[in-house]
Amino acid sequence: MTRRVWLLDAPSNIGLRPLREGHVPGARHLPEALRAHGLATRLDAEEAGRVEPPPYASVPDPITGYRNGQAHIAYTTQLADRVGELLDDGRFPLVLGGDCGILLGPLLALRRRGDYGLAYLDGHADYAPPRDRAKAHGVRNVAGYALRLATGHGPDGLTDLDGLRPYVAEERTVALGYQWEPEDHQDLASEIFESSAIPKFSSEEIRTRGAKAAAEAALDVLEDAASDGFWVHLDADVLDRGVMPAVDSPNPNGISLDDLAELLSVLLASPRVVGMNVAIYDPDVDPDGSAGASLVDALTTAFASSRTP
């Protein structure tokens, strides 16, 4: 495919918890940092503006059960409106986050228009609920449950905007690159994710099968003739912490940069893909910029190799 990319900034970080008193997560600086490494020029991208996020706060919300829940509802709608404008104009949005919670905006925009799928490239499943739900109520972080919310599990205010629950069906969603750490099974009901209808390719399976084969298997789901297309979500923590330490939860068993580029190149070569978002990279903890530069290299390699002459 040959397509012009339109960069849209959505630098919301309200889906993340503060790591310490007074901390403001640096994922809000992702768009500027990736541009500083030449992303726009290397992709020959157009600028689509910015959807200004609410200021960062760490506010419990007992109504939605999620930190900053009401702010997320408002921001999801605003972002959906802008992504929808780009889609209506035949553009290919590349949305630069922010945290994973920004995904709800593009998915709502797509759900308003039809029935779409989702390639979810993330080092975490972002789906399994906490085992102690009462303790977590009000302070869950949207970024940590983005896939669960996107597939319709959660409060109406976050999962049923415009009466369109779910924004994407589990059967049309493919999880790529997730892995479990031992404590995850203690804190999260991981078995609920494993038994869900979501097709799954863990980081280990991607290494075993090969990135190209895993992406092609994902396309068997995502290119279903009954769907209208699909969106790609990329959380930088799908990468191994050896090459991507600049995230809030570095992944000890992540995929390589080469595997990421190959996964994306196969997905982006599909005529059915309609847009993509990038999330979680935190330039505040990447002092020499090397992790950001590597991420931009992988993105530009993927887009270049997906394009036909």
N, C-alpha and C positions, 0 to 999 in steps of 0.2 A: 504494500500500500504506500502511496505517496500522499501525505496529508500535512497541512500546516498546523502547527501547534500554537495554541493560545494560552499564555500563562496568566493564571488568575491567583492572586494572593488571598489566602484565608488563614491568617496567622493566629488562630485562636488557640490558647493554651489552657482554657478553663476546664478542660476535661482531665487535667492532671492534678495529682495531689502535690502539695509542697513537700520537698524532701527534708526541710528543716524550717524552723521558725523564720518567717520573713522571706522565704525563698520564693522566687517567681520563675517558673520553668522557662528555659531559654528556647524551647521549640518555637516560640513566637518569632524568632529571628531567622528561621529556616529560609524564607524566600530571599531575603537580602544576601544571606550567606551563599546560597546556590548560584545566585546571579553573580556574586563576586568571583566565583570560579568559572564564569563564562557560560552558564547554562543557556541563557536566552540566545546569545550569539551562536553557540555551537548547535543549537536546535533550529536556528533561523526562525525563532518564534516571534509571534506578535504579542503585544501586551493587552490583557483584558481587564486590567484594573485591580481593585482590591475591595474585598468585603471586610470592613472594619469590625474587629471583634469587640466584645465588651471587655472592660478592664479585668485583669486577673483578680480573682478573689477565691477564698477557700470557704465557701458558705454552705453548710449543711442544708438540705432541703427535705423535710419529712414528707412533703406532698409527693414528689416524684421518687424519692428515695435516693436521689443522686445529687452529689455536690454540684452547686450552681445549676440545678435542674431547670429553673425558669429561664435563666440566661441562655441555656442550650436550646430551649424551645424557640426562642426568638431568633437566635443566630442561625439555626437550621433552616428556618423559613427564609431569612434574608439570603443565605447562601444558595438555597434552592432556586429562588427567583433569578439570581444572576446566572447561575449555571444554566437554567432553563432558557434564558435569553441567548446564550451562546449556542446551545443545542438547536434552538429554533432557527438560528442563522447558519446552521450547517457547520459550526466550528467544532474543533476537537479540543476541549478544555484539558489543560494540565494544571490541576489545582495544587498549590503549594501551601501546606499547613505550617504550623499547627500540629495539634495532636490528632489522634485517630477519630475523635468525635466529629471532626469536620466531614467524615464520610457520609453522615446522615443527610447533609444538604444535597450533594449530588444524587444520592439515591432517591430522595424525595422528588427531586426534579425529574428523574427518569420515571418514577412510578406514576407521576402525573401524566406521563406520555405513553405509558404502556407497561409491558412486562419484560423486565431486563434481568440479566444475570450479573454475578459478581465474582471476580478473581481476587481473593483475599490473601495477599502475600504479607505474612506477619509472623514474627517469631513466637507469638502467643496466640492461643485460640480465641481469646477475647469473647468467650461465649459461656463458659461454665459458671454457674452462680456460686456465691460463697456458701460454704456449709453452714456458717452461722449467719443466717440472713438478718436476724433481728439486730445483731451487733453492727452489721454493715449498713443498715437502713439509714438513709439520709446522707451517707458519706461515701457511697460507691462512686467511683470515678468513671465518667462516660467513656473515656479513652480505653479503659480496661475491659469494657463490656460492649464495645462498638458493634461487634458481629452479632452478639445476642440481641441488642436493640434493633439492628438493621433487619433481622429476620423475625421481628415482631414480638419478642419476649420482653415485656417490661411495661411501664406505666403508659397510659394512653397519650399523655402529653408529649412523650418522646417517641413512641412507636406507632402512633395512629394519627399523625397530623393529616388533615384533609380527609380523614376517614379511610386512609390508604394502607393500613396494616395488612401484610408486612411490606416493607419497601422492596424487599427481595425475598423470594421463596428459598427455603433451605435447599430444595432440589436443584435450584439454579445457581447455587453458591459453591465455589470450590475453595477450600482452605489449603494454602500452599506454604510450607516452610515452618510450621509451628513445631514446638517441642515442649516437653514437660520436664520440669525440675522436681526432685523428690518432694519438696515442701508444697508444690502446687497441688498434689493429690490430697494433702492434709487440709489445705485451706479452701480448695475449690472442688465442687462436685464434677470432677473431670469426666466421670462416666456418663454424665448427661450429654456432654459434647461428643464423646466417642459413639454414643448410641443415636445421635441425631442423624437426620437425613442428608447432612452436608457431606459431599464427597471430600476426601481428605488425603493430602500428601504431606507427611511430616518431613522435616529437614533430613532425617535419616533416609527416608524413602527416596527423596530427591537425589541424594548422593548415590544410593544403590541403583536406582533406575536410570539416572542421568537426567539432567535438567531438561533437555530437549524432549525426551520421552514423557516426562512428567507434565510438561506444558501441553504437549499434544494430547495426552489423556485428559487434561483439564478442558481442552477445546472440544472434546467429544461431548462434554456437558454444556459448555458455554455457548456453543454454536447450534444448540437445539433449534430446529426450524420453527418451533412454536414460540420462541422468544424473539424479542425485538432487538437484541444485541446485548452487550455486557460492558461493565465498568471494571477498571483495575485499581485496586487499593494497594499501595506500597507503604509499609511501615519499615523504616530503616533498621529496626531491630531484628528483622529477618536475617540480617547478616551476622556472621560470627563476630564476637566481641574483639577478636584479634584484628579485624579490619574496620569494625564499627563500634568503638567504645563510647561514642558520643550520643548516647540515648539514655533514657531514664532507667531502663532495665536491660543492660547488656546481655547478650545471648551467648551462653557458653557452648552451644552446640549448633550455631547458625550455619547458613550456607555461605559459599564463597562469592566474591565479586563476579567471577566468571560465570558461576551458576545463575546468579541474579540476572546478569546481562542476557544469558541464553534464555532463561524463563521469559523475561520481558520481550525479547525479540520475537519469540514465537507468538506470544499473546498479542503483541502490537501489530504483527503482520496480518492478523485476522481482519477481514473486511467488516466484521461484526462489532469490533471494539469501538466505543463511542467517546471514551474519555478516561482520565486517570487522575489519581491524587497521590501525593507524597507526604509522609508525616513522620514526626517524632525526632528526626535528627536535631540535635541540640548543639549549636555552635559555641555556646558558652562553655562547654566542656571539651572543646576541640581547639585548644589554644594555637596550634600550628596550622590548623585548617586541613590537615591531611585526610581526615575521614570524610570531610565534605567534598574535597577534591576527588576522592575515590568514588564517592556516590555519584557525582556529576559525570565522571568517566563512564561508569556503568550505565547510567541513563542515556548518555549520548551514543554509546556503542549500541545499546538496544534499539533506539529509534533509528539509527543509521542502518543497521542490519535488517530492520523490519521493512525498510522501504525498497520497493522494486524500482529498477532504473527506468 
